[in-house]
Amino acid sequence: MKTILILDDEQAVRQSFSDYFEDHLWLPIQAESAEDALLMMQDDHPDAAIIDVRLPGMDGTDFIRALCDKNLNIACVICTGSPEFDLPTDFYDLTIVSNRIFKKPVSDLGALENEVSSLLAAISHEGNLNE
């Protein structure tokens, strides 16, 4: 079973995404802050993450940079309520980050899951090429 981290400061959003992914045979874990998520990663190693940008404390983009600093190969999809958010330029070369940004509220959770799965498959394929 694939594990997915839902990182969002809104409990209703975390629960909605968790319910959807659980129904589609993922094991969701939730965190309301980037700091909590990083602590969880000492024990849990999710395959993928859906990450909000605006969070209390460390924001979602700095969380992704922290994952990269730790060399954690986690498929990251950004999901934000900020209509003005653009992908930081340093993210375009990161294979673990989707170039597709989902805006909240997400009306098509199937498209979100497909993006996560596609990115996960691409990361896995790239890892196999490097072995």
C-alpha positions as CSV (number, residue, x, y, z in Angstrom):
1,M,0.0,0.0,0.0
2,K,1.4,3.4,-1.0
3,T,1.6,6.1,1.8
4,I,0.7,9.7,1.2
5,L,1.3,12.7,3.4
6,I,-1.5,15.3,3.5
7,L,0.2,18.5,4.7
8,D,-2.4,21.3,5.2
9,D,-3.3,23.5,8.1
10,E,-7.0,23.1,7.4
11,Q,-8.4,20.0,9.2
12,A,-11.4,19.7,6.8
13,V,-9.1,19.7,3.8
14,R,-6.8,17.1,5.4
15,Q,-9.7,14.9,6.2
16,S,-11.4,15.2,2.8
17,F,-8.1,14.3,1.0
18,S,-7.4,11.5,3.5
19,D,-10.8,10.0,3.0
20,Y,-10.5,10.1,-0.7
21,F,-7.1,8.5,-0.8
22,E,-7.9,5.9,1.8
23,D,-10.9,4.9,-0.4
24,H,-8.5,4.5,-3.3
25,L,-6.2,2.2,-1.4
26,W,-3.6,4.6,-0.2
27,L,-2.5,4.9,3.4
28,P,-2.8,8.6,4.3
29,I,-0.9,10.4,7.1
30,Q,-1.8,13.9,8.1
31,A,0.2,16.9,9.3
32,E,-1.0,20.4,10.0
33,S,2.5,22.0,9.8
34,A,5.7,21.5,7.9
35,E,7.6,21.1,11.2
36,D,5.2,18.3,12.3
37,A,5.6,16.6,8.9
38,L,9.4,16.7,9.2
39,L,9.2,15.1,12.6
40,M,6.9,12.4,11.4
41,M,9.3,11.6,8.6
42,Q,11.8,10.3,11.2
43,D,9.4,7.3,11.5
44,D,7.1,7.4,8.5
45,H,8.4,7.5,5.0
46,P,5.6,8.4,2.7
47,D,5.8,7.7,-1.1
48,A,4.1,11.0,-1.9
49,A,2.8,14.2,-0.4
50,I,0.1,16.8,-1.2
51,I,1.4,20.1,0.2
52,D,-0.3,23.3,1.0
53,V,1.8,26.5,0.5
54,R,0.6,28.7,3.2
55,L,1.2,27.0,6.5
56,P,1.9,28.3,10.0
57,G,5.7,28.5,10.6
58,M,7.6,26.9,7.7
59,D,5.7,27.3,4.4
60,G,5.2,24.5,1.9
61,T,7.9,25.5,-0.5
62,D,10.5,25.5,2.3
63,F,9.2,22.1,3.3
64,I,9.9,20.8,-0.2
65,R,13.4,22.3,-0.1
66,A,13.9,20.5,3.3
67,L,12.9,17.2,1.7
68,C,15.5,17.8,-1.1
69,D,18.2,18.7,1.5
70,K,17.5,15.4,3.2
71,N,17.5,13.6,-0.2
72,L,14.0,12.2,0.4
73,N,12.5,11.0,-2.9
74,I,8.9,11.9,-2.2
75,A,6.5,12.8,-5.0
76,C,5.3,16.3,-4.2
77,V,2.1,17.9,-5.5
78,I,1.3,21.4,-4.4
79,C,-2.3,22.2,-3.6
80,T,-3.0,25.8,-2.6
81,G,-5.8,28.3,-2.1
82,S,-3.5,31.1,-3.3
83,P,-4.6,32.1,-6.8
84,E,-1.4,34.1,-7.3
85,F,1.0,31.3,-6.4
86,D,3.5,30.3,-9.1
87,L,6.0,27.5,-8.9
88,P,9.3,28.8,-7.7
89,T,11.9,28.7,-10.5
90,D,14.2,26.4,-8.5
91,F,11.4,23.8,-8.5
92,Y,11.3,23.3,-12.3
93,D,14.5,21.2,-12.2
94,L,13.3,19.0,-9.3
95,T,12.0,15.7,-10.5
96,I,10.1,15.1,-7.2
97,V,7.9,18.2,-7.7
98,S,4.9,18.3,-10.1
99,N,4.8,21.3,-12.4
100,R,1.0,21.2,-12.1
101,I,-0.4,23.2,-9.2
102,F,-3.8,22.3,-7.9
103,K,-6.0,25.1,-6.6
104,K,-8.3,24.7,-3.7
105,P,-11.1,23.8,-3.6
106,V,-10.1,20.8,-5.7
107,S,-13.1,19.7,-7.6
108,D,-11.5,16.6,-9.2
109,L,-9.7,14.5,-6.7
110,G,-9.2,11.9,-9.3
111,A,-7.1,14.3,-11.3
112,L,-5.1,15.0,-8.2
113,E,-4.6,11.3,-7.5
114,N,-3.5,10.7,-11.2
115,E,-0.9,13.5,-10.9
116,V,0.5,12.0,-7.7
117,S,0.6,8.5,-9.3
118,S,2.2,9.8,-12.5
119,L,4.9,11.7,-10.6
120,L,5.5,8.7,-8.4
121,A,5.9,6.4,-11.4
122,A,8.3,8.9,-13.1
123,I,10.4,9.1,-9.9
124,S,10.5,5.3,-9.6
125,H,11.4,4.9,-13.2
126,E,14.2,7.5,-12.9
127,G,15.5,5.7,-9.8
128,N,15.6,2.4,-11.7
129,L,17.6,4.1,-14.5
130,N,20.2,5.3,-12.0
131,E,20.8,1.9,-10.4
